[in-house]
């Protein structure tokens, strides 16, 4: 198969159509082995693939090592697991012997740095993916460390890295913890290949080719992969290279391909509908310039003009050259440009390959990133989720009674123990979130039958099931089977979001299939209640009042979490989130249907502090909105500059990467960036305006802002004049997951966990918002130091 043919967006080979590897005769294992003793019991003399992971091994389709392991097992390969190994030496990486094909390395279900540190870079004191929630069972930058140890254990075995940490660090990226731009993780790890996104399709293809004794360096045509190559390789003959290493046009040149092009911009210039404007006669895109920058174009061979307006190149043979690491590490404008180009090349239907140079002289290498993987079909999703998962942690973690419920409980497994994942992907495109960059924006849904069978399996096989399914969702609860009305438009579209600034008219918003699934699921024998725990996209829900009624009447356990993220237009436009008016419409329907069902139910809105584009006045207005609506946020989410997120590029560059990037004054939109400990504390303090510890800071800030009128003892004031005795700190009432107040934040990752929180005081509600009505039979306790009669 040629490189270009494999990268074309034609229908891929189904996962069920591969000829199984000979070892399939051994059959599925109860658990994938973690020791030589387990291998002996299975009759194995060796493993074909060994997966190294930073999470405890839970054989459940919500855990990456289980999904990849079971998928490879279904193809006939013998897969072993090395979970949370001791990384101080290579010995733990030799536990299962030498793998016949490759090591697969992943940091776990979370980026290891996000797993270890809060947004304020304080050390977390627990790890939800470890038995007992114990911290310190994986290293910082786990992918790098694990890859090095695999090399030391067996230097001639290929190492393939993947998972969320590798996926979001596949190009040069801003690192919040070092406050600098780091190289692609592929270069730092010195791995042989990187797989990004949901990797079932890629890992199966690569495993079969390696089993056929094909060298890994020859596998350059698989989607969703990244690898290193020399710029002058003979195999690149015939490729078109679009040079996008600069942002501004040097004088008048012909109008050429623009990596910033969106569907609307091209349709507007062409005077055509968005369905036709993207397609050229040969099936490739016909872009035209958009506002802002005009990159220089250098190609490996001449471009043939299709008309006097634009040029085309075959996408399957076109690569876009991003600014080199040595350029972006010291030039925030080029970094913003590179981020924008990358995010506009994420649709598998029209994305082109990307390349970024790392190093100089003899060490010079290109990080070559193939287009994203094609989404799994419904049949393939069913195949992956219907594999023989044990749906439990490995027996190694059990206590003396064989239980995983005491000191050996794995919090992340407990959270999803009775939940069902019904879909993947998200077309929301929220700039602070990386789901789209990892899972893709095309929704991949399971069949209704597959979901129902999993609920029945939980009912019949999972210990401790009480009849309540805790969640029927995914990245977003209500995107099941939603997508573009036209496959042709979907394949051509370059919009970063299908729901911003409004819902695309080409997007299907029919919640009927989801409603039908809910009804069938709750009718199952032995199922008492099905809750929806995933976040809800309320701007989609208001398009289907029937869905809201179904949800509110049958699937809300008193509280429903949703995420407006903010109330003000400035930050919302940088987040690509809908206005607060949409929340108001949803709340009206939520309250109406709750009343009709005879229930008292409450919305729990989540908000972000210190997001790029947020002014102090924006946070003040949000605090006023919170008080006016009676919300008192317990946990506060501060913006976390995670690798590759669009908002992170804004944070680093100070520019709005949702618009064109230019060095010319006035042509790039500057973004207000919340930097410095005091200002970040202030934005958090506005969200927790009711906390007396925050009142001194808020008083000072409100006076500086000319809003001293908000300080007083009346109901219309934001904070009072009086100040009670406080300890100067704050510890979340719900979860102690960061360095406790009064303790040093520096030190080893094995910092001791804080004492368990005391039982809730009378009047204190154990929910996200302490401002909601208290439980029956309790009364609020007055604040210490509050003047009588106030």
C-alpha positions in Angstrom: 0.0 0.0 0.0 1.4 3.4 -1.0 1.8 6.2 1.6 -0.7 8.4 -0.3 -3.3 5.7 -0.7 -3.3 4.9 3.0 -3.6 8.5 4.0 -6.6 9.2 1.7 -10.0 9.5 3.6 -11.5 6.4 1.9 -13.2 3.7 3.9 -10.5 2.0 6.0 -10.1 -1.7 6.6 -12.5 -2.8 9.3 -11.0 -4.1 12.5 -12.9 -7.3 12.1 -11.3 -8.1 8.7 -7.7 -8.8 9.7 -6.5 -12.3 9.7 -5.8 -13.2 13.3 -2.2 -13.8 14.5 -1.4 -17.5 15.2 -1.5 -17.0 19.0 -5.2 -16.5 18.9 -5.4 -20.2 19.6 -4.7 -19.4 23.3 -8.0 -17.6 23.6 -8.8 -14.6 25.8 -7.2 -14.3 29.2 -9.2 -13.7 32.4 -6.9 -10.7 33.0 -4.0 -9.7 30.8 -1.0 -11.1 32.6 1.2 -8.9 34.9 3.7 -11.6 35.9 5.6 -14.6 34.6 3.5 -16.9 36.8 0.3 -15.7 35.1 1.9 -16.2 31.7 2.8 -19.8 32.6 -0.8 -20.4 33.7 -1.9 -19.2 30.3 0.6 -21.4 28.5 2.6 -18.5 27.1 6.4 -18.6 26.7 6.5 -14.9 25.8 4.4 -11.8 25.1 4.0 -10.4 21.6 3.3 -6.9 23.0 3.9 -5.4 26.5 2.0 -2.3 27.5 3.6 -0.1 30.2 1.2 2.2 31.9 1.2 4.8 34.7 -2.2 3.7 35.9 -3.1 0.7 37.9 -4.4 -2.0 35.6 -8.2 -2.0 35.6 -9.7 -4.3 33.0 -12.5 -2.0 31.9 -13.2 -0.1 28.6 -12.7 3.2 30.4 -9.0 2.5 30.9 -6.7 2.8 27.9 -4.4 -0.1 28.7 -7.4 -2.4 28.8 -8.9 -1.2 25.5 -5.6 -1.4 23.6 -4.7 -4.7 25.3 -8.0 -6.4 24.6 -8.2 -5.1 21.1 -4.7 -6.6 20.3 -5.7 -9.8 22.1 -8.8 -10.0 19.8 -6.4 -9.9 16.8 -4.5 -12.9 18.2 -1.6 -11.2 20.0 -0.4 -12.1 23.5 -0.4 -8.9 25.5 1.1 -8.4 28.9 0.7 -5.4 31.2 3.4 -3.6 33.3 1.4 -1.2 35.5 3.0 1.6 37.6 6.4 -0.1 37.6 9.3 1.0 39.9 11.1 3.4 37.5 14.3 3.6 39.6 15.9 0.9 37.4 15.1 -1.3 34.4 14.4 -4.4 36.4 10.7 -3.9 36.7 10.5 -3.6 32.9 12.0 -7.1 32.5 9.3 -8.7 34.5 7.5 -10.3 31.6 10.6 -11.0 29.5 11.3 -9.6 26.0 8.3 -8.7 23.9 8.3 -10.2 20.4 7.0 -7.2 18.6 7.1 -3.9 20.7 6.7 -2.1 23.9 3.6 0.2 24.1 4.2 3.0 26.6 1.5 5.4 28.0 1.6 7.7 31.0 -2.0 6.7 31.8 -5.5 8.2 31.4 -4.1 11.6 32.4 -1.1 13.6 31.5 1.4 12.8 34.3 2.1 16.5 35.0 -1.6 17.3 35.3 -2.0 14.2 37.5 0.7 15.4 39.8 0.1 19.2 40.0 -2.7 21.6 40.4 -3.2 24.6 38.1 -1.2 26.6 40.6 1.6 24.0 40.4 1.0 22.7 43.9 1.7 19.0 44.4 -1.5 16.9 44.5 -1.7 14.6 47.5 -3.6 11.8 45.8 -3.8 9.9 42.6 -7.2 8.6 41.5 -5.7 5.9 39.3 -3.8 4.2 42.1 -5.0 1.7 44.7 -5.9 3.7 47.9 -5.5 6.9 46.0 -1.8 7.0 46.9 0.3 9.6 45.2 3.8 9.1 43.8 3.3 5.8 41.9 4.4 7.3 38.6 7.2 9.8 37.7 6.9 13.2 36.3 6.8 13.0 32.5 6.1 9.3 32.8 6.3 8.7 29.0 9.9 9.8 28.9 11.0 7.8 31.9 9.2 4.6 30.9 10.6 4.8 27.4 14.1 5.1 28.7 13.7 2.2 31.0 12.3 0.0 28.2 15.4 0.9 26.1 17.6 -0.1 29.0 15.7 -3.4 29.5 15.8 -4.5 25.9 17.6 -2.0 23.6 16.6 -3.7 20.3 12.8 -3.8 20.9 10.8 -1.0 19.3 9.0 1.4 21.6 5.7 3.0 20.6 4.3 5.7 22.7 0.7 6.8 23.0 -2.1 7.9 25.3 -3.2 11.4 26.3 0.3 12.6 27.3 2.0 11.6 24.0 -1.1 12.7 22.0 -1.1 16.2 23.3 2.6 16.7 23.1 3.2 15.5 19.6 4.6 18.8 18.3 6.6 21.5 20.1 4.3 22.6 22.9 4.1 25.1 25.7 4.9 23.5 29.1 3.1 25.2 32.0 5.4 23.6 34.6 8.6 24.8 33.1 7.1 27.9 31.5 8.8 27.3 28.2 8.2 25.6 24.8 9.4 22.0 24.9 10.3 19.7 21.9 7.9 17.1 20.6 7.7 14.3 23.1 8.7 11.9 20.3 12.1 13.6 20.2 12.6 13.8 24.0 11.5 10.2 24.6 13.6 8.9 21.6 10.7 6.5 20.9 10.3 4.8 17.5 6.8 6.0 16.8 4.0 8.0 18.4 0.3 7.2 18.2 -2.2 10.0 18.8 -5.9 10.0 19.4 -7.9 6.8 19.8 -5.4 4.3 18.5 -7.2 1.0 17.9 -7.1 1.3 14.2 -3.4 2.3 14.1 -2.1 -0.2 16.7 -3.8 -3.1 15.0 -2.4 -2.2 11.6 1.1 -1.7 13.0 1.1 -4.9 15.1 0.1 -7.0 12.1 2.8 -5.5 9.9 5.5 -6.0 12.6 4.3 -9.6 12.9 5.0 -9.9 9.2 8.6 -8.9 10.0 8.3 -5.5 8.3 10.6 -3.0 10.0 8.9 -0.2 12.0 10.8 2.5 10.1 9.1 1.4 6.9 5.6 2.0 8.3 5.0 5.6 7.3 1.5 5.4 5.9 -0.7 4.8 8.9 -3.0 7.6 10.0 -2.8 8.8 13.5 1.0 8.2 13.8 4.0 10.5 14.1 7.7 9.5 13.6 11.1 11.0 12.9 12.5 11.2 9.4 15.2 13.0 7.5 14.1 15.9 5.3 15.8 14.5 2.2 14.4 10.9 2.3 14.0 9.5 -1.2 10.5 8.3 -0.2 9.3 11.9 -0.2 9.6 12.2 -3.9 6.4 13.4 -5.4 5.1 15.1 -2.3 4.0 18.7 -2.2 5.4 20.7 0.7 3.6 23.9 1.7 5.9 26.1 3.7 4.1 27.7 6.6 7.1 28.7 8.7 6.3 32.4 8.5 3.1 34.4 9.1 3.2 37.5 6.9 3.1 37.9 3.1 6.3 39.5 1.7 4.7 41.7 -0.9 2.3 40.8 -3.7 2.2 37.1 -4.7 -0.3 34.8 -6.2 -3.1 33.7 -4.0 -2.2 30.2 -2.7 -3.4 27.7 -0.2 -4.1 29.1 3.2 -3.8 26.9 6.3 -6.1 29.3 8.2 -9.0 28.8 5.8 -12.4 28.0 7.3 -15.4 26.8 5.4 -17.4 30.1 5.7 -14.4 32.2 4.6 -13.9 30.2 1.5 -17.7 30.0 0.7 -18.0 33.8 1.1 -15.2 34.5 -1.4 -16.3 31.9 -3.8 -20.0 33.0 -3.6 -21.0 29.4 -3.2 -22.6 27.3 -0.5 -20.4 25.6 2.1 -21.3 22.2 0.7 -19.8 23.0 -2.7 -17.1 25.5 -1.9 -14.6 23.1 -0.3 -14.7 20.5 -3.1 -12.6 20.7 -6.2 -13.2 18.6 -9.3 -10.5 16.1 -8.1 -12.1 15.8 -4.7 -9.4 17.9 -3.0 -9.9 21.3 -1.3 -9.8 24.5 -3.2 -8.8 27.0 -0.5 -8.6 30.8 -0.8 -7.0 33.4 1.4 -8.7 34.5 4.6 -8.2 37.5 6.8 -4.8 37.9 8.4 -1.6 36.1 7.5 -0.5 34.9 4.1 2.2 32.1 4.6 5.0 31.7 2.1 4.6 28.5 0.0 7.5 26.3 -1.1 6.7 23.0 -2.8 8.7 20.0 -3.8 7.3 20.2 -7.3 5.3 22.8 -9.3 1.7 23.4 -8.5 -0.8 23.3 -11.3 -3.3 26.2 -11.2 -6.9 25.1 -11.6 -8.0 28.7 -12.3 -6.8 32.2 -11.9 -7.8 32.4 -8.3 -6.2 29.5 -6.4 -4.1 26.4 -6.6 -4.8 22.9 -5.5 -2.6 20.0 -4.4 -3.8 16.4 -3.7 -4.3 16.3 0.1 -2.9 12.7 0.4 0.4 13.9 -1.0 0.6 17.3 0.6 2.5 18.2 3.8 2.4 21.5 5.7 5.8 22.6 7.2 5.2 24.2 10.5 7.8 26.6 12.0 10.7 24.6 13.5 11.1 24.0 17.2 14.1 26.3 17.2 11.8 29.1 15.9 8.7 28.6 18.1 10.6 28.2 21.3 11.6 31.8 21.3 8.9 33.4 19.1 5.4 33.4 20.6 3.9 34.8 17.4 5.2 31.8 15.4 4.0 29.5 18.2 0.5 30.9 17.9 0.7 30.5 14.1 1.8 26.9 14.4 -1.0 26.1 16.9 -3.6 27.7 14.6 -2.4 25.6 11.6 -2.5 22.4 13.6 -6.0 22.9 14.9 -7.3 23.6 11.4 -5.8 20.3 10.2 -7.8 18.0 12.6 -10.7 16.9 10.4 -9.7 13.4 9.1 -11.7 14.1 5.9 -9.4 16.9 4.7 -6.4 17.1 7.0 -3.0 17.2 5.5 0.2 15.8 7.1 2.3 18.2 9.2 6.0 18.3 9.6 8.1 20.2 12.1 11.9 20.4 12.2 13.8 19.7 15.4 17.5 20.1 15.8 20.3 21.4 13.6 23.3 20.0 11.8 23.7 16.2 11.8 21.0 15.9 14.5 18.4 17.5 12.4 15.2 15.5 12.1 11.7 16.2 11.0 8.8 15.2 13.2 6.3 13.9 10.6 2.7 13.8 11.8 0.2 11.9 9.5 -3.4 13.0 9.3 -5.8 12.0 12.2 -7.2 8.5 12.3 -10.5 7.8 10.6 -13.4 7.4 13.1 -14.5 3.9 14.1 -17.8 2.8 12.7 -20.6 1.8 15.0 -19.8 -1.9 14.3 -16.2 -1.3 15.2 -17.2 0.6 18.4 -19.3 -2.3 19.4 -16.4 -4.7 18.7 -14.1 -2.7 21.0 -16.6 -2.3 23.8 -17.9 -5.9 23.6 -14.5 -7.5 24.2 -14.3 -9.8 27.3 -13.3 -7.2 29.9 -13.3 -8.4 33.5 -14.7 -5.0 34.5 -12.6 -5.0 37.6 -9.1 -4.2 38.8 -6.5 -6.9 38.5 -6.5 -9.4 41.4 -3.0 -8.2 42.4 -4.7 -5.1 44.0 -7.3 -7.0 46.0 -7.1 -7.2 49.8 -7.0 -10.5 51.8 -10.8 -11.0 51.2 -10.4 -10.5 47.5 -12.1 -7.1 47.6 -11.2 -3.8 46.0 -13.4 -1.7 48.4 -11.2 -0.8 51.3 -7.6 0.5 51.4 -7.1 -1.0 48.0 -10.0 0.9 46.3 -9.0 2.6 43.1 -11.0 5.9 43.0 -11.1 6.3 39.2 -12.5 2.8 38.9 -15.0 3.4 41.7 -16.2 6.4 39.8 -16.9 4.5 36.6 -17.7 1.1 38.1 -21.4 1.2 37.2 -21.2 3.6 34.3 -21.4 3.0 30.6 -19.6 4.9 27.8 -21.9 5.3 24.9 -19.8 7.5 22.5 -16.5 9.2 21.8 -15.4 12.5 20.5 -16.8 16.1 20.8 -17.6 18.7 18.2 -17.8 21.5 20.8 -14.2 22.7 20.3 -13.9 24.5 23.7 -10.5 26.1 23.6 -9.5 25.1 27.1 -10.3 21.4 26.4 -8.3 18.8 24.5 -10.9 16.2 23.9 -11.2 17.2 20.2 -7.5 17.1 19.7 -7.3 13.6 21.2 -10.6 11.9 20.3 -11.6 14.0 17.3 -14.7 16.1 16.6 -16.7 13.4 14.8 -18.9 11.5 17.2 -18.4 7.8 17.2 -21.4 6.1 18.8 -22.1 2.5 19.9 -25.3 0.7 18.9 -28.2 0.7 21.3 -27.9 -3.1 21.6 -24.3 -2.9 22.6 -25.0 -0.4 25.3 -28.0 -2.5 26.6 -25.8 -5.6 26.7 -23.2 -3.8 28.8 -25.8 -2.6 31.3 -27.0 -6.2 31.6 -23.4 -7.4 32.1 -23.0 -4.8 34.9 -26.2 -6.0 36.5 -25.2 -9.7 36.3 -21.5 -9.7 36.9 -20.2 -6.6 38.7 -19.9 -7.0 42.5 -21.8 -4.5 44.5 -24.3 -3.4 41.9 -27.4 -2.0 43.6 -29.5 -1.3 40.6 -28.2 2.2 39.9 -26.3 3.0 36.7 -24.2 6.0 37.6 -23.8 7.4 34.1 -24.8 6.7 30.5 -22.6 9.2 28.7 -19.2 10.0 27.4 -17.1 13.2 26.9 -20.6 14.9 26.6 -23.8 13.3 27.7 -26.0 14.3 24.8 -24.0 14.1 21.6 -24.9 10.5 21.0 -25.4 9.9 17.2 -25.3 13.6 16.5 -23.3 14.7 13.5 -23.3 16.5 10.1 -26.3 16.0 7.9 -24.1 15.5 4.9 -21.0 13.3 4.7 -19.6 15.5 1.9 -19.9 18.7 4.0 -18.5 16.9 7.1 -15.4 15.7 5.1 -14.8 19.2 3.7 -15.5 21.3 6.8 -12.7 23.1 8.6 -14.7 24.8 11.4 -13.2 24.3 14.8 -16.6 23.9 16.4 -20.1 22.8 15.2 -21.9 24.8 17.9 -20.0 28.1 18.0 -20.9 31.0 17.6 -24.2 29.2 17.0 -25.3 25.7 16.1 -24.4 24.9 12.5 -27.5 24.5 10.3 -25.8 21.3 8.9 -25.7 19.7 12.4 -28.3 17.1 13.3 -29.6 17.8 16.8 -32.2 15.0 17.0 -32.0 13.5 20.5 -34.5 10.8 19.6 -32.1 7.9 19.6 -30.8 8.9 23.0 -34.3 9.2 24.4 -35.1 5.7 23.1 -31.9 4.3 24.7 -32.8 5.9 28.0 -36.3 4.4 28.0 -35.1 0.9 27.0 -32.3 0.9 29.6 -34.4 1.9 32.5 -37.0 -0.7 31.6 -34.4 -3.5 32.1 -35.2 -5.9 34.9 -33.0 -5.2 37.9 -32.2 -1.7 37.0 -33.8 0.8 39.4 -32.3 4.1 38.3 -30.1 5.4 35.5 -28.4 8.7 36.2 -26.6 11.0 33.8 -23.2 12.0 35.3 -21.4 13.3 32.2 -21.4 17.0 31.5 -24.4 18.1 29.5 -24.2 20.4 26.4 -27.2 22.5 27.3 -27.1 24.6 24.0 -27.9 21.3 22.2 -30.4 20.2 24.8 -32.6 23.3 24.3 -33.1 22.2 20.7 -35.0 19.1 22.1 -37.4 20.0 24.9 -38.5 16.4 24.8 -35.0 15.3 25.8 -34.9 17.8 28.7 -38.2 16.5 30.0 -37.0 12.9 29.7 -33.8 13.7 31.5 -35.3 15.8 34.3 -38.2 13.4 34.9 -36.2 10.1 35.1 -32.4 10.6 35.1 -31.5 13.5 37.5 -30.6 12.6 41.1 -31.5 16.0 42.5 -28.6 17.8 41.0 -27.4 18.1 37.4 -24.0 19.6 36.5 -23.5 21.8 33.5 -20.7 24.1 32.5 -21.6 27.7 31.4 -17.9 28.5 32.3 -18.6 32.2 32.4 -21.3 34.9 32.0 -19.4 37.6 30.1 -18.9 37.7 26.3 -15.2 38.5 26.4 -14.0 35.2 28.0 -16.8 33.2 26.4 -15.6 34.3 22.9 -12.1 33.0 23.8 -13.6 29.7 25.1 -15.9 29.3 22.1 -18.8 28.8 24.5 -22.5 30.0 24.1 -23.8 33.1 26.0 -25.4 32.9 29.4 -28.8 33.5 27.7 -28.7 29.8 26.5 -28.2 28.7 30.1 -31.2 30.8 31.2 -33.3 29.1 28.5 -32.2 25.7 29.6 -32.8 26.5 33.3 -36.3 27.6 32.5 -37.1 24.3 30.9 -35.3 22.4 33.6 -37.3 24.1 36.3 -40.6 23.7 34.4 -40.2 19.9 33.8 -38.9 19.4 37.4 -42.1 21.0 38.7 -44.2 19.0 36.4 -42.5 15.8 37.7 -43.2 17.0 41.3 -39.4 17.2 42.1 -37.2 19.8 43.6 -34.0 19.6 41.5 -31.1 22.0 41.1 -28.5 22.9 38.4 -24.9 22.9 39.4 -23.1 25.3 37.0 -19.3 25.1 36.7 -17.2 28.2 36.0 -13.5 28.8 35.1 -11.3 31.5 36.7 -8.4 33.2 35.0 -9.1 32.0 31.5 -7.3 34.0 28.7 -9.4 36.9 27.7 -10.9 37.4 31.2 -10.6 40.8 32.8 -11.0 41.6 36.5 -14.3 43.3 35.6 -15.5 40.1 33.9 -14.9 38.1 37.1 -16.6 40.8 39.2 -19.7 40.6 37.0 -19.6 36.8 37.3 -19.5 37.1 41.1 -22.4 39.5 41.1 -24.3 37.0 38.9 -23.5 34.1 41.3 -24.7 36.1 44.3 -27.9 37.3 42.5 -28.7 33.6 41.6 -27.8 32.2 45.0 -24.8 30.1 44.1 -21.8 29.6 46.3 -19.2 27.6 44.5 -17.3 25.1 46.7 -14.7 23.8 44.3 -13.2 26.4 41.9 -11.7 25.5 38.6 -8.8 27.7 37.5 -7.6 27.7 33.9 -5.0 25.0 33.4 -2.7 25.6 30.4 -2.6 22.0 29.2 -0.4 21.0 26.2 -1.8 21.7 22.7 -5.0 23.4 23.8 -6.0 26.5 21.8 -6.4 28.5 25.0 -2.8 27.5 26.0 -1.5 29.1 22.8 -3.4 32.2 23.7 -1.9 32.1 27.2 1.7 31.8 25.9 1.4 34.2 23.0 -1.1 36.8 24.2 -2.8 36.5 20.8 -6.2 35.2 19.8 -5.4 32.2 17.7 -9.0 31.8 16.7 -8.3 34.6 14.3 -5.5 35.3 11.9 -2.0 35.8 13.3 0.2 38.6 12.0 3.2 40.6 13.1 1.6 43.8 11.7 0.2 46.1 14.3 -3.5 45.9 14.7 -3.9 42.8 12.6 -3.8 40.2 15.4 -6.2 40.4 18.3 -4.4 40.7 21.7 -5.8 38.7 24.6 -5.8 39.7 28.3 -3.7 37.0 30.0 -4.2 36.4 33.8 -0.6 36.1 35.1 0.9 36.4 38.5 -0.1 34.8 41.8 -2.1 37.8 43.1 -4.2 38.2 40.0 -5.0 34.5 39.7 -5.9 34.5 43.4 -8.2 37.5 42.8 -10.1 35.7 40.0 -10.5 32.6 42.1 -11.6 34.9 45.0 -14.4 36.4 42.9 -15.8 32.9 42.2 -15.7 32.3 46.0 -16.9 35.7 47.0 -18.7 34.2 50.0 -15.5 32.9 51.6 -14.4 35.3 54.4 -10.7 34.4 53.7 -11.1 36.2 50.3 -12.8 39.4 51.6 -9.6 41.4 52.3 -8.3 40.8 48.8 -11.7 41.5 47.2 -12.1 44.8 49.2 -8.8 46.0 48.0 -9.5 45.0 44.4 -13.0 46.5 44.3 -11.6 49.8 45.6 -8.9 49.8 42.9 -11.6 49.1 40.3 -13.8 52.0 41.5 -16.5 49.6 42.7 -16.5 50.3 46.4 -20.2 50.4 46.1 -20.2 46.6 46.2 -18.8 46.6 49.7 -21.3 46.8 52.5 -23.7 44.9 54.7 -26.8 45.0 52.5 -28.2 42.2 50.4 -27.2 44.0 47.2 -23.6 44.2 48.3 -21.0 41.6 47.1 -19.0 41.4 50.3 -19.5 42.9 53.8 -17.6 45.6 55.7 -17.0 43.4 58.7 -14.2 40.8 58.8 -14.6 37.6 60.9 -11.6 35.7 62.3 -10.2 33.5 59.5 -7.2 31.2 59.1 -6.2 32.8 55.8 -6.5 29.6 53.8 -9.1 27.4 52.1 -9.5 23.6 52.0 -12.2 22.1 49.8 -15.1 20.6 51.7 -15.5 17.8 49.2 -12.1 16.6 48.4 -8.6 17.1 49.7 -6.7 16.7 46.5 -3.9 19.3 46.7 -1.3 20.5 49.1 -3.1 21.3 52.4 -3.1 24.9 53.6 -0.2 25.6 55.8 2.0 22.8 54.4 4.9 23.3 52.0 4.0 22.7 48.3 7.5 21.6 47.4 9.0 18.2 48.0 8.7 14.7 47.0 5.7 13.3 45.1 5.0 11.0 48.0 3.8 13.9 50.2 1.5 12.5 53.0 -2.2 12.7 52.4 -4.2 15.1 54.6 -6.4 13.8 57.3 -9.8 12.6 56.3 -12.3 15.5 56.4 -14.6 15.6 59.3 -18.3 14.9 59.0 -20.4 17.7 57.6 -21.4 20.3 60.1 -25.2 21.0 60.4 -26.4 23.1 57.5 -23.4 22.3 55.3 -24.5 20.5 52.1 -22.2 17.9 50.6 -22.6 19.1 47.0 -20.7 21.4 44.6 -22.5 24.5 45.9 -22.9 25.2 49.6 -25.5 27.9 48.8 -28.1 25.3 47.8 -30.9 24.4 50.3 -29.6 22.4 53.3 -30.7 18.9 54.1 -34.0 18.5 55.9 -33.7 18.7 59.7 -30.5 20.9 59.7 -29.9 24.5 60.2 -27.1 26.8 59.2 -24.4 27.7 61.7 -23.6 31.4 62.0 -20.2 32.6 60.8 -17.8 33.2 63.6 -17.3 36.9 64.2 -20.4 38.1 62.5 -22.0 41.1 64.3 -25.4 40.4 66.0 -28.4 41.2 64.0 -26.6 41.3 60.6 
